Amino acid sequence: MIIELLFVLTAIIVGARLGGIGLGVSGGLGLAILVFGFGLKPTSPPVDVILMITAVIAAASCMQAAGGLDLMVRWAEKLLRKNPSHITLVSPLVTYFFTFFAGTGHVAYSILPVIAEVATETHIRPERPLSIAVIASQQAITASPISAATVALLSMLTIQCPSISLFQIMIVAVPSTLFGVLAGALYSMHVGKTLDKDPEYLRRCANGEFKTNSEHQTAKFNMHKAILSLVIFLTTTAAIVLFGSVESFRPLFDGKPLQMSSVIEILMLSAAAIILLITHTDGIQATQGSVFSAGMQAVVAIFGIAWMGDTFISGNMLTIRNSIEQTVTQMPWLFGIALFLMSILLFSQAATIRALLPLGIALGIPPQILVALFPAVNGYFVIPNYPTIVAAINFDRTGTTHIGKYVINHSFLIPGLIATSVAIITGLIISSRFF
């Protein structure tokens, strides 16, 4: 089992270095070694999760192509410019709700340059709002009802506990992650020296490397189409929450309500079609946006990594259970550490949940604990090579947002650790009273 685990970890590390779809295809190579080299029986690929995520990506991509995402960016920019002195508190809330409604943290790319410029113009150290804004976009993934991670969590937990609903997950995940983000923001307000005393900023100014840039070009789009696409997308998201929260609203087949996986797939594909039809948007244009590209990379990653992880855990379940069952049963919060460490390697909340949650379920960890530990999958900020982190560093022209000498001592580490730990603690408190 140890040798098999080494191959699994090697596949993950190599895939993370390759970037893009590298994580997913490396998972496929690792799966081939487990099956043909060690004789493990492959489990079923995570088809339902992949199809749900694909449907959500389709709808979000159509909304972006119709201008809905650009409209959200324009509104966010106005909000930030009206409250420049509170940007460290406002910006993470903006990126949080962007991600919450879109279901992907990659929408933060569009607002990060606005945050950087507004902070610079008002002489606030850009590192402060940028670092927590990126962390907030990651935390929102574990609160969004349509994110790949939440969809995976719901689909797998309902197997263990059919009575659990999307509403129950959200009533724990939303307030806990918001508390975590606010705690991280309060810390970030006091990070580093003020901008006029920062040595890197002063060096850039002295060498003529830094020039003021008060102009920000916003994308041009058709306002009518943008509003329509946004309304359709948000209405569909609200409908998914409603169907997930009230089981009686779902149609019955053979005496059982329609599964939420099918509800999400049907509604999101329908939303994508309605957006294209009503706004007369070219479907090809939807496949050329950043949301579609990032989303499909996530699909491939989940396909390969989750299938490999499932196969490894299933093939060694008896050994793993005998080794750690007693310890984890007595201290179930330890499973949160496992989720956190795995997410550092996988760079994906959904892939982490899909790979490790079957183990948590098999160990008999109560569903309310698993829901409370959900934010632990946000650990991929530890290694600063995730695209939103790299983007934030590049958007900060003052140089205050940085990667330290020892790599992990970067601008996002402490805000991320604070946000994640506070979210988990808050989630444990809420779940103990709600469930």
TORDRENLUM-935135 format. One record per residue (C-alpha): residue number from 1; residue in three letters; x, y, z. Coordinates in pm, whole numbers, plus 32768, in hexadecimal, padded with zeros to 4 digits. Example, Ala and Ser with C-alpha at 12.3 -4.5 7.8 and 13.67 -1.06 7.14 Angstrom:
// TORDRENLUM-935135
<atom 1, ALA, <84CE, 7E3E, 830C>>
<atom 2, SER, <8557, 7F96, 82CA>>
END
This chain:
// TORDRENLUM-935135
<atom 1, MET, <8000, 8000, 8000>>
<atom 2, ILE, <811E, 80F0, 8051>>
<atom 3, ILE, <81B6, 80BC, 7EF7>>
<atom 4, GLU, <8062, 80F5, 7E55>>
<atom 5, LEU, <8039, 8235, 7F23>>
<atom 6, LEU, <818C, 82B2, 7EAB>>
<atom 7, PHE, <811D, 8286, 7D42>>
<atom 8, VAL, <7FD8, 833E, 7D8E>>
<atom 9, LEU, <808F, 8462, 7E31>>
<atom 10, THR, <818E, 846D, 7D15>>
<atom 11, ALA, <8076, 8482, 7C16>>
<atom 12, ILE, <7FD9, 85A2, 7CD7>>
<atom 13, ILE, <811F, 8663, 7CFC>>
<atom 14, VAL, <8182, 8634, 7B90>>
<atom 15, GLY, <8025, 8696, 7B1E>>
<atom 16, ALA, <802A, 87D2, 7BEF>>
<atom 17, ARG, <8176, 8835, 7B51>>
<atom 18, LEU, <80F2, 87F7, 79F1>>
<atom 19, GLY, <7FCC, 88E1, 7A2C>>
<atom 20, GLY, <7E8D, 88F8, 795E>>
<atom 21, ILE, <7E01, 879F, 7919>>
<atom 22, GLY, <7F49, 870A, 7993>>
<atom 23, LEU, <7EB5, 86B4, 7AE7>>
<atom 24, GLY, <7D9C, 85EA, 7A4D>>
<atom 25, VAL, <7E6A, 852C, 794E>>
<atom 26, SER, <7F76, 84E2, 7A52>>
<atom 27, GLY, <7E61, 844D, 7B23>>
<atom 28, GLY, <7E0B, 8371, 79FD>>
<atom 29, LEU, <7F75, 82FD, 79E6>>
<atom 30, GLY, <7F79, 82B4, 7B5A>>
<atom 31, LEU, <7E36, 81F0, 7B31>>
<atom 32, ALA, <7ED5, 8122, 7A1B>>
<atom 33, ILE, <7FF7, 80C8, 7B03>>
<atom 34, LEU, <7F07, 8065, 7C1C>>
<atom 35, VAL, <7E31, 7F8F, 7B34>>
<atom 36, PHE, <7F31, 7EEE, 7A4C>>
<atom 37, GLY, <805C, 7EF8, 7B35>>
<atom 38, PHE, <7FC6, 7EA6, 7C89>>
<atom 39, GLY, <7E88, 7DF7, 7C1B>>
<atom 40, LEU, <7D90, 7EDC, 7CCF>>
<atom 41, LYS, <7C2E, 7ECB, 7C4A>>
<atom 42, PRO, <7BCB, 8022, 7BBD>>
<atom 43, THR, <7A99, 80BF, 7C58>>
<atom 44, SER, <798D, 816C, 7B89>>
<atom 45, PRO, <79F9, 82C1, 7B06>>
<atom 46, PRO, <794A, 83EC, 7BA8>>
<atom 47, VAL, <7855, 8419, 7A89>>
<atom 48, ASP, <773F, 84CE, 7B46>>
<atom 49, VAL, <782C, 85D0, 7BD9>>
<atom 50, ILE, <78CF, 860D, 7A86>>
<atom 51, LEU, <777E, 863B, 79DA>>
<atom 52, MET, <76FF, 872B, 7AE6>>
<atom 53, ILE, <7838, 87FF, 7AD3>>
<atom 54, THR, <782B, 8801, 7956>>
<atom 55, ALA, <76C2, 887E, 795E>>
<atom 56, VAL, <771C, 8996, 7A51>>
<atom 57, ILE, <7848, 89F8, 797B>>
<atom 58, ALA, <7769, 8A06, 7847>>
<atom 59, ALA, <7675, 8AF7, 78EE>>
<atom 60, ALA, <7786, 8BD2, 7988>>
<atom 61, SER, <7841, 8BE1, 783B>>
<atom 62, CYS, <7708, 8C4F, 7781>>
<atom 63, MET, <76CB, 8D5B, 7888>>
<atom 64, GLN, <7830, 8DD6, 785A>>
<atom 65, ALA, <780D, 8DDA, 76DF>>
<atom 66, ALA, <76CC, 8EA7, 76FC>>
<atom 67, GLY, <7779, 8FAB, 77D8>>
<atom 68, GLY, <76E6, 8F47, 7928>>
<atom 69, LEU, <7839, 8F1C, 79CB>>
<atom 70, ASP, <78B4, 906D, 7945>>
<atom 71, LEU, <777D, 9110, 79D6>>
<atom 72, MET, <77CD, 907E, 7B2C>>
<atom 73, VAL, <792F, 9106, 7B0E>>
<atom 74, ARG, <78AD, 9263, 7ABE>>
<atom 75, TRP, <77CB, 9260, 7BEF>>
<atom 76, ALA, <78E6, 91E3, 7CC9>>
<atom 77, GLU, <79D1, 92F3, 7C4C>>
<atom 78, LYS, <78D6, 9402, 7CA3>>
<atom 79, LEU, <78AD, 936F, 7E00>>
<atom 80, LEU, <7A24, 9363, 7E3C>>
<atom 81, ARG, <7A5E, 94C6, 7DBF>>
<atom 82, LYS, <794A, 954A, 7EA1>>
<atom 83, ASN, <79ED, 94AC, 7FD3>>
<atom 84, PRO, <7B65, 94C2, 7F94>>
<atom 85, SER, <7BC6, 94E9, 8103>>
<atom 86, HIS, <7B11, 93A3, 8158>>
<atom 87, ILE, <7B98, 92DF, 8030>>
<atom 88, THR, <7C3B, 91D3, 810A>>
<atom 89, LEU, <7AE3, 917D, 8196>>
<atom 90, VAL, <7A15, 91B8, 805C>>
<atom 91, SER, <7AEF, 910A, 7F57>>
<atom 92, PRO, <7AE3, 8FAC, 7FF4>>
<atom 93, LEU, <7968, 8FC6, 800E>>
<atom 94, VAL, <795A, 9021, 7E9C>>
<atom 95, THR, <7A31, 8EFA, 7E2C>>
<atom 96, TYR, <7977, 8E16, 7F1F>>
<atom 97, PHE, <7822, 8E61, 7E8B>>
<atom 98, PHE, <78A9, 8E5F, 7D27>>
<atom 99, THR, <7920, 8CFB, 7D62>>
<atom 100, PHE, <77EA, 8C9E, 7E28>>
<atom 101, PHE, <7702, 8CEF, 7D07>>
<atom 102, ALA, <77E6, 8C7B, 7BEC>>
<atom 103, GLY, <7859, 8B37, 7C8F>>
<atom 104, THR, <79C6, 8B68, 7C2F>>
<atom 105, GLY, <7ADD, 8C32, 7CD1>>
<atom 106, HIS, <7B6E, 8C8B, 7B7F>>
<atom 107, VAL, <7A74, 8DA9, 7B5C>>
<atom 108, ALA, <7B54, 8E64, 7C51>>
<atom 109, TYR, <7C49, 8EAA, 7B34>>
<atom 110, SER, <7B67, 8FBD, 7AB4>>
<atom 111, ILE, <7B55, 907B, 7BFC>>
<atom 112, LEU, <7CBC, 9052, 7C7D>>
<atom 113, PRO, <7D50, 9168, 7BA1>>
<atom 114, VAL, <7C3D, 9252, 7C19>>
<atom 115, ILE, <7C93, 9205, 7D84>>
<atom 116, ALA, <7E06, 923D, 7D43>>
<atom 117, GLU, <7DD2, 938C, 7C97>>
<atom 118, VAL, <7CD5, 9416, 7D91>>
<atom 119, ALA, <7DBA, 93BA, 7EB3>>
<atom 120, THR, <7EE6, 9459, 7E09>>
<atom 121, GLU, <7E29, 9597, 7DB2>>
<atom 122, THR, <7DBA, 95C1, 7F1C>>
<atom 123, HIS, <7F18, 9571, 7FA3>>
<atom 124, ILE, <7EA9, 942F, 804F>>
<atom 125, ARG, <7F9F, 9310, 8044>>
<atom 126, PRO, <7F0D, 9236, 7F29>>
<atom 127, GLU, <7F87, 90F9, 7FD2>>
<atom 128, ARG, <7E7D, 9125, 80DD>>
<atom 129, PRO, <7D41, 9117, 8005>>
<atom 130, LEU, <7DD6, 903A, 7EF5>>
<atom 131, SER, <7E47, 8F22, 7FDA>>
<atom 132, ILE, <7CFC, 8EF9, 808F>>
<atom 133, ALA, <7C33, 8F30, 7F50>>
<atom 134, VAL, <7CD9, 8DFF, 7EB4>>
<atom 135, ILE, <7CA0, 8D32, 7FF1>>
<atom 136, ALA, <7B33, 8DA0, 7FF8>>
<atom 137, SER, <7AFE, 8D22, 7E94>>
<atom 138, GLN, <7B84, 8BCF, 7F03>>
<atom 139, GLN, <7AB0, 8BC2, 803F>>
<atom 140, ALA, <7975, 8C14, 7F78>>
<atom 141, ILE, <79A2, 8AD4, 7EAF>>
<atom 142, THR, <7944, 8A0F, 7FE7>>
<atom 143, ALA, <780A, 8AE1, 8013>>
<atom 144, SER, <778D, 8B02, 7EAD>>
<atom 145, PRO, <7663, 8A1F, 7E63>>
<atom 146, ILE, <76DB, 89E5, 7CFF>>
<atom 147, SER, <7852, 89BD, 7D2E>>
<atom 148, ALA, <78F2, 8875, 7CC7>>
<atom 149, ALA, <795D, 8834, 7E2E>>
<atom 150, THR, <7802, 8869, 7EC5>>
<atom 151, VAL, <7761, 8799, 7DB5>>
<atom 152, ALA, <7855, 867D, 7DFC>>
<atom 153, LEU, <781E, 8697, 7F74>>
<atom 154, LEU, <76A3, 868F, 7F51>>
<atom 155, SER, <769B, 856F, 7E5B>>
<atom 156, MET, <777A, 8497, 7F38>>
<atom 157, LEU, <76E2, 84F0, 8089>>
<atom 158, THR, <7582, 84A0, 8014>>
<atom 159, ILE, <75F5, 8339, 7FDD>>
<atom 160, GLN, <7655, 8323, 814C>>
<atom 161, CYS, <7539, 83FC, 81CE>>
<atom 162, PRO, <7416, 8424, 80D4>>
<atom 163, SER, <7369, 8523, 81B3>>
<atom 164, ILE, <7482, 8622, 819A>>
<atom 165, SER, <7430, 874C, 80BB>>
<atom 166, LEU, <74E7, 885F, 8005>>
<atom 167, PHE, <7447, 8959, 80F1>>
<atom 168, GLN, <74E1, 88A6, 821F>>
<atom 169, ILE, <7639, 88B5, 8182>>
<atom 170, MET, <7614, 8A26, 812C>>
<atom 171, ILE, <758E, 8A8B, 8281>>
<atom 172, VAL, <76D9, 8A0F, 8310>>
<atom 173, ALA, <77C6, 8A64, 81F4>>
<atom 174, VAL, <7756, 8BC9, 81A3>>
<atom 175, PRO, <776F, 8C6A, 82FE>>
<atom 176, SER, <78A6, 8BA5, 835D>>
<atom 177, THR, <796A, 8C09, 8224>>
<atom 178, LEU, <78F3, 8D72, 8243>>
<atom 179, PHE, <796D, 8D7E, 83AB>>
<atom 180, GLY, <7AB7, 8CED, 8337>>
<atom 181, VAL, <7ADB, 8DF1, 8222>>
<atom 182, LEU, <7A8A, 8F12, 830E>>
<atom 183, ALA, <7B88, 8E90, 840C>>
<atom 184, GLY, <7C8E, 8E81, 82F9>>
<atom 185, ALA, <7C30, 8FE1, 8287>>
<atom 186, LEU, <7C58, 906F, 83E7>>
<atom 187, TYR, <7DB4, 8FDA, 83F4>>
<atom 188, SER, <7E0B, 9056, 8296>>
<atom 189, MET, <7DB6, 91BD, 82F3>>
<atom 190, HIS, <7EF7, 91CB, 83C0>>
<atom 191, VAL, <7FE3, 9105, 82E0>>
<atom 192, GLY, <8130, 91A3, 8285>>
<atom 193, LYS, <81A1, 930A, 8280>>
<atom 194, THR, <80CA, 9420, 81F0>>
<atom 195, LEU, <80FF, 9451, 807C>>
<atom 196, ASP, <81C8, 9594, 80A0>>
<atom 197, LYS, <82C0, 94DD, 8183>>
<atom 198, ASP, <82DC, 9394, 80C7>>
<atom 199, PRO, <8444, 9366, 804A>>
<atom 200, GLU, <83E6, 92AC, 7F0A>>
<atom 201, TYR, <82E7, 93B3, 7EA5>>
<atom 202, LEU, <83DD, 94CD, 7EF1>>
<atom 203, ARG, <84ED, 941B, 7E29>>
<atom 204, ARG, <8408, 93F9, 7CFC>>
<atom 205, CYS, <83A7, 9567, 7D11>>
<atom 206, ALA, <8512, 95D6, 7D2E>>
<atom 207, ASN, <857B, 9504, 7C01>>
<atom 208, GLY, <845A, 957C, 7B2D>>
<atom 209, GLU, <83C3, 941F, 7B20>>
<atom 210, PHE, <8277, 948D, 7BAF>>
<atom 211, LYS, <818F, 957A, 7AF8>>
<atom 212, THR, <8037, 95E7, 7B63>>
<atom 213, ASN, <7F1E, 9552, 7A9B>>
<atom 214, SER, <7DCF, 95DD, 7B05>>
<atom 215, GLU, <7D1C, 9570, 79CA>>
<atom 216, HIS, <7C6D, 9422, 79C9>>
<atom 217, GLN, <7BD3, 93A5, 7889>>
<atom 218, THR, <7A8E, 92E8, 78BA>>
<atom 219, ALA, <7A13, 91EE, 77BB>>
<atom 220, LYS, <7907, 9259, 76C5>>
<atom 221, PHE, <77CB, 918B, 76BE>>
<atom 222, ASN, <765A, 919E, 766F>>
<atom 223, MET, <75B0, 9204, 77B4>>
<atom 224, HIS, <7461, 9165, 775B>>
<atom 225, LYS, <74FD, 9015, 7707>>
<atom 226, ALA, <75DD, 9021, 7839>>
<atom 227, ILE, <74BB, 905F, 7927>>
<atom 228, LEU, <73E9, 8F4C, 7888>>
<atom 229, SER, <7502, 8E4D, 78A0>>
<atom 230, LEU, <754C, 8EA9, 7A08>>
<atom 231, VAL, <73DE, 8E93, 7A6E>>
<atom 232, ILE, <73B7, 8D3F, 79C5>>
<atom 233, PHE, <74F1, 8CB5, 7A68>>
<atom 234, LEU, <74A0, 8D35, 7BC6>>
<atom 235, THR, <7335, 8CC2, 7BAA>>
<atom 236, THR, <73AD, 8B67, 7B4C>>
<atom 237, THR, <749E, 8B64, 7C71>>
<atom 238, ALA, <7383, 8BC6, 7D5C>>
<atom 239, ALA, <72A9, 8AB2, 7CC7>>
<atom 240, ILE, <73B9, 89B1, 7D0A>>
<atom 241, VAL, <73CF, 8A20, 7E75>>
<atom 242, LEU, <7253, 8A0A, 7E8E>>
<atom 243, PHE, <723F, 88AC, 7DF8>>
<atom 244, GLY, <7361, 883D, 7ED1>>
<atom 245, SER, <72C4, 88C7, 800D>>
<atom 246, VAL, <715A, 8859, 7FD9>>
<atom 247, GLU, <7150, 86F0, 7F67>>
<atom 248, SER, <6FD9, 86F8, 7F25>>
<atom 249, PHE, <700F, 87EC, 7E03>>
<atom 250, ARG, <70C7, 86E3, 7D3D>>
<atom 251, PRO, <6FFF, 85F8, 7C5B>>
<atom 252, LEU, <6FD3, 8491, 7CD0>>
<atom 253, PHE, <7042, 8362, 7C08>>
<atom 254, ASP, <6FFE, 8207, 7C91>>
<atom 255, GLY, <6F9E, 82AA, 7DD8>>
<atom 256, LYS, <70EC, 835F, 7E00>>
<atom 257, PRO, <7138, 84D0, 7DBE>>
<atom 258, LEU, <7218, 8527, 7C98>>
<atom 259, GLN, <7385, 8526, 7D03>>
<atom 260, MET, <742B, 8678, 7D31>>
<atom 261, SER, <7539, 861A, 7C38>>
<atom 262, SER, <7431, 8604, 7B27>>
<atom 263, VAL, <7387, 8744, 7BA0>>
<atom 264, ILE, <74CD, 8808, 7B88>>
<atom 265, GLU, <7524, 8778, 7A34>>
<atom 266, ILE, <73C9, 87BB, 79A0>>
<atom 267, LEU, <73A3, 891C, 7A2B>>
<atom 268, MET, <7501, 8993, 79D4>>
<atom 269, LEU, <74FA, 890A, 7872>>
<atom 270, SER, <73A4, 89AC, 7846>>
<atom 271, ALA, <7429, 8AF7, 78CB>>
<atom 272, ALA, <7549, 8AEA, 77D3>>
<atom 273, ALA, <7459, 8AAC, 76B3>>
<atom 274, ILE, <7369, 8BC1, 7720>>
<atom 275, ILE, <7487, 8CBC, 773F>>
<atom 276, LEU, <7501, 8C6C, 75DF>>
<atom 277, LEU, <73A3, 8C7A, 754B>>
<atom 278, ILE, <7325, 8DB6, 75F6>>
<atom 279, THR, <7465, 8E81, 75DD>>
<atom 280, HIS, <74C1, 8DFF, 747E>>
<atom 281, THR, <761E, 8DA9, 74FA>>
<atom 282, ASP, <7704, 8CD0, 7427>>
<atom 283, GLY, <7738, 8B7F, 74D0>>
<atom 284, ILE, <789C, 8B6D, 744D>>
<atom 285, GLN, <78EB, 8CB2, 7501>>
<atom 286, ALA, <7886, 8C0E, 7649>>
<atom 287, THR, <7998, 8B08, 761E>>
<atom 288, GLN, <7AA5, 8C12, 75EE>>
<atom 289, GLY, <7A81, 8CBE, 773F>>
<atom 290, SER, <7B51, 8C8F, 787B>>
<atom 291, VAL, <7A34, 8BE4, 7938>>
<atom 292, PHE, <7A15, 8ACA, 783A>>
<atom 293, SER, <7B8D, 8A95, 7827>>
<atom 294, ALA, <7BC0, 8A8D, 79A0>>
<atom 295, GLY, <7A89, 89BA, 79D5>>
<atom 296, MET, <7AE6, 88AE, 78DC>>
<atom 297, GLN, <7C3F, 8897, 7976>>
<atom 298, ALA, <7B91, 884E, 7AC0>>
<atom 299, VAL, <7ABD, 8740, 7A18>>
<atom 300, VAL, <7BF0, 868D, 7990>>
<atom 301, ALA, <7C9F, 86AE, 7AE2>>
<atom 302, ILE, <7B79, 8614, 7B9A>>
<atom 303, PHE, <7B59, 8500, 7A96>>
<atom 304, GLY, <7CC1, 8489, 7AB7>>
<atom 305, ILE, <7D1A, 84DC, 7C1F>>
<atom 306, ALA, <7BD1, 8476, 7CBE>>
<atom 307, TRP, <7BC7, 832C, 7BFF>>
<atom 308, MET, <7D2C, 82DF, 7C68>>
<atom 309, GLY, <7CE4, 833F, 7DD1>>
<atom 310, ASP, <7BA4, 8273, 7DDC>>
<atom 311, THR, <7C58, 8142, 7D55>>
<atom 312, PHE, <7D77, 815F, 7E4F>>
<atom 313, ILE, <7C92, 8191, 7F7B>>
<atom 314, SER, <7BA1, 807F, 7F11>>
<atom 315, GLY, <7CBA, 7F87, 7ED5>>
<atom 316, ASN, <7D56, 7FCC, 8029>>
<atom 317, MET, <7C1F, 8023, 80F3>>
<atom 318, LEU, <7C43, 7F06, 81EC>>
<atom 319, THR, <7DAD, 7F5D, 8240>>
<atom 320, ILE, <7D66, 80D4, 8259>>
<atom 321, ARG, <7C30, 80A0, 832F>>
<atom 322, ASN, <7CE4, 7FB8, 8422>>
<atom 323, SER, <7E05, 80AF, 8440>>
<atom 324, ILE, <7D4E, 81F3, 848A>>
<atom 325, GLU, <7BE2, 81A0, 84D3>>
<atom 326, GLN, <7C02, 81AF, 864E>>
<atom 327, THR, <7CCB, 82F2, 8650>>
<atom 328, VAL, <7BEC, 83A8, 8556>>
<atom 329, THR, <7AB0, 832C, 8605>>
<atom 330, GLN, <7B2A, 83C0, 874E>>
<atom 331, MET, <7BAC, 8500, 86AC>>
<atom 332, PRO, <7AEE, 8532, 8563>>
<atom 333, TRP, <7B84, 868D, 8537>>
<atom 334, LEU, <7CC6, 85DC, 84D3>>
<atom 335, PHE, <7C19, 858A, 838B>>
<atom 336, GLY, <7C14, 8701, 8349>>
<atom 337, ILE, <7D91, 8702, 8355>>
<atom 338, ALA, <7D95, 85EC, 8252>>
<atom 339, LEU, <7CAB, 86B7, 8172>>
<atom 340, PHE, <7D86, 87EC, 819A>>
<atom 341, LEU, <7ECB, 8736, 8146>>
<atom 342, MET, <7E31, 8683, 801B>>
<atom 343, SER, <7DA7, 87CB, 7F91>>
<atom 344, ILE, <7F07, 885C, 7F96>>
<atom 345, LEU, <7F70, 8747, 7EA8>>
<atom 346, LEU, <7E37, 873B, 7DD0>>
<atom 347, PHE, <7DFD, 88B4, 7D9E>>
<atom 348, SER, <7C88, 886E, 7D88>>
<atom 349, GLN, <7B78, 8868, 7E91>>
<atom 350, ALA, <7A9B, 8787, 7DBF>>
<atom 351, ALA, <7BB1, 868F, 7D73>>
<atom 352, THR, <7C0D, 8686, 7EE5>>
<atom 353, ILE, <7AA7, 863E, 7F4E>>
<atom 354, ARG, <7A7E, 8538, 7E3F>>
<atom 355, ALA, <7BC4, 848E, 7EA1>>
<atom 356, LEU, <7BA7, 848F, 801E>>
<atom 357, LEU, <7A39, 84A9, 807E>>
<atom 358, PRO, <79F7, 8336, 803A>>
<atom 359, LEU, <7AFB, 82ED, 8147>>
<atom 360, GLY, <7A50, 83D6, 823F>>
<atom 361, ILE, <7902, 8332, 81F9>>
<atom 362, ALA, <7996, 81D6, 8219>>
<atom 363, LEU, <7A31, 8233, 8368>>
<atom 364, GLY, <78D8, 828C, 83E9>>
<atom 365, ILE, <7916, 8401, 841E>>
<atom 366, PRO, <77BE, 84A4, 8451>>
<atom 367, PRO, <7743, 8572, 8327>>
<atom 368, GLN, <7725, 86AD, 83FD>>
<atom 369, ILE, <7899, 8695, 844F>>
<atom 370, LEU, <78F3, 865E, 82E2>>
<atom 371, VAL, <7829, 8793, 8281>>
<atom 372, ALA, <78D4, 8862, 8390>>
<atom 373, LEU, <7A2C, 87EC, 8318>>
<atom 374, PHE, <79D7, 8844, 81AF>>
<atom 375, PRO, <7AA2, 898D, 81AC>>
<atom 376, ALA, <7BDB, 88C1, 81F9>>
<atom 377, VAL, <7BF2, 8872, 8085>>
<atom 378, ASN, <7C5F, 89DC, 8047>>
<atom 379, GLY, <7DCD, 8997, 8094>>
<atom 380, TYR, <7E59, 89CB, 7F39>>
<atom 381, PHE, <7EC4, 8B2E, 7F8F>>
<atom 382, VAL, <7FEE, 8A9D, 8051>>
<atom 383, ILE, <80BC, 8A69, 7F15>>
<atom 384, PRO, <80A4, 8BB7, 7E5C>>
<atom 385, ASN, <8080, 8B40, 7CF6>>
<atom 386, TYR, <7F07, 8B3E, 7CD0>>
<atom 387, PRO, <7E99, 8C22, 7BAF>>
<atom 388, THR, <7DD5, 8D1D, 7C83>>
<atom 389, ILE, <7EFC, 8D42, 7D70>>
<atom 390, VAL, <7FF0, 8D77, 7C52>>
<atom 391, ALA, <7EFF, 8E6F, 7BB2>>
<atom 392, ALA, <7EDD, 8F39, 7CF3>>
<atom 393, ILE, <8057, 8F51, 7D17>>
<atom 394, ASN, <8079, 8FCA, 7BB0>>
<atom 395, PHE, <7F5E, 90C7, 7BCD>>
<atom 396, ASP, <8007, 9171, 7CF7>>
<atom 397, ARG, <80ED, 9264, 7C49>>
<atom 398, THR, <8175, 92E1, 7D99>>
<atom 399, GLY, <8218, 9190, 7DE5>>
<atom 400, THR, <8181, 916E, 7F41>>
<atom 401, THR, <80C9, 9029, 7EEA>>
<atom 402, HIS, <81E1, 8F2E, 7ED5>>
<atom 403, ILE, <8271, 8DD0, 7EFF>>
<atom 404, GLY, <8370, 8DBF, 8018>>
<atom 405, LYS, <84D0, 8D37, 801D>>
<atom 406, TYR, <845A, 8BE6, 809D>>
<atom 407, VAL, <833D, 8BCF, 7F9D>>
<atom 408, ILE, <8226, 8B81, 8095>>
<atom 409, ASN, <825D, 8CC3, 815A>>
<atom 410, HIS, <818B, 8D87, 8062>>
<atom 411, SER, <8079, 8E8E, 807B>>
<atom 412, PHE, <7F5A, 8D93, 8079>>
<atom 413, LEU, <7FD0, 8C97, 817E>>
<atom 414, ILE, <7F61, 8D35, 82C8>>
<atom 415, PRO, <7E14, 8DC2, 8245>>
<atom 416, GLY, <7DCC, 8C6C, 81AF>>
<atom 417, LEU, <7E1E, 8BAF, 82F0>>
<atom 418, ILE, <7D4A, 8C9E, 83BF>>
<atom 419, ALA, <7C20, 8C90, 82D2>>
<atom 420, THR, <7C28, 8B15, 82B7>>
<atom 421, SER, <7C55, 8ACE, 842B>>
<atom 422, VAL, <7B48, 8BC7, 8495>>
<atom 423, ALA, <7A5A, 8B3A, 838E>>
<atom 424, ILE, <7A8C, 89D7, 8411>>
<atom 425, ILE, <7A62, 8A38, 857E>>
<atom 426, THR, <792A, 8B04, 852E>>
<atom 427, GLY, <78A3, 89E7, 845A>>
<atom 428, LEU, <78D1, 88ED, 8575>>
<atom 429, ILE, <7811, 89D3, 8661>>
<atom 430, ILE, <76F4, 8A0F, 856C>>
<atom 431, SER, <76D5, 88A2, 8502>>
<atom 432, SER, <76CA, 882C, 866B>>
<atom 433, ARG, <7599, 8906, 86A7>>
<atom 434, PHE, <74EC, 88EB, 8558>>
<atom 435, PHE, <74FF, 8777, 8501>>
END
